[in-house]
Amino acid sequence: MIQANTQKSPSDVTPSALSTNKEKHFIEDELFEKLLAIREDIYQKTEINVSPRKLVNMLLKKSDFEALRDQLIQQYL
């Protein structure tokens, strides 16, 4: 007799099942909304959809990490 595999693969997990878990975000909701607004502005002018991930990566590349480091050091002293 053949036994059916009842385990779900990761691709079988529905988005609604994922939403029941506590969601973790890398950026705050307010900043994400600003990012989406920038994305919409780009689309309105160019009719090209830029992924939010690409925008975040571009922002990280242009960020002044030294100034951020100094700001956090001062904050936590």
C-alpha positions in Angstrom: 0.0 0.0 0.0 1.3 3.5 -0.9 1.3 6.1 1.9 0.5 9.7 0.9 2.9 12.4 2.0 0.8 14.7 4.2 3.6 17.2 5.0 3.4 20.6 3.3 6.3 22.0 1.5 7.2 25.7 2.0 5.6 26.5 -1.3 2.3 25.2 0.0 2.1 27.7 2.8 -0.5 30.4 2.0 0.1 34.1 2.7 -2.9 34.0 5.2 -1.0 31.3 7.1 2.0 33.5 7.3 0.1 36.5 8.6 -0.9 34.6 11.7 2.7 34.6 12.8 4.2 37.7 14.4 5.5 39.7 11.5 9.0 41.2 11.6 10.0 44.2 9.7 13.4 45.6 8.9 12.1 49.2 8.6 9.4 51.0 10.4 6.0 51.3 8.7 6.2 55.0 8.3 9.5 54.7 6.4 8.1 52.0 4.3 5.1 54.2 3.4 7.5 56.9 2.3 9.4 54.4 0.2 6.1 53.4 -1.5 5.3 57.0 -2.2 8.8 57.4 -3.9 8.1 54.3 -5.8 4.7 55.7 -7.0 6.3 59.0 -8.0 8.9 57.1 -10.1 6.1 55.1 -11.8 4.1 58.2 -12.5 7.0 59.8 -14.3 8.6 56.8 -16.0 5.9 54.1 -16.1 8.5 51.7 -14.6 7.9 49.8 -11.4 10.9 49.8 -9.2 10.9 47.1 -6.5 10.9 48.3 -2.9 13.9 46.1 -2.3 15.9 47.9 -5.0 15.0 51.2 -3.4 16.1 50.1 0.0 19.4 48.8 -1.4 20.0 52.1 -3.2 19.3 54.0 -0.1 21.8 51.9 1.9 24.5 52.4 -0.7 24.0 56.2 -0.5 23.7 56.4 3.3 26.3 58.1 5.4 27.1 55.2 7.7 29.8 57.2 9.5 27.4 59.9 10.5 24.9 57.3 11.6 27.5 55.5 13.7 28.5 58.8 15.3 24.9 59.7 16.0 24.2 56.4 17.7 27.4 56.6 19.8 26.4 60.0 21.0 22.9 58.7 21.7 24.0 55.8 23.8 26.8 57.5 25.8 
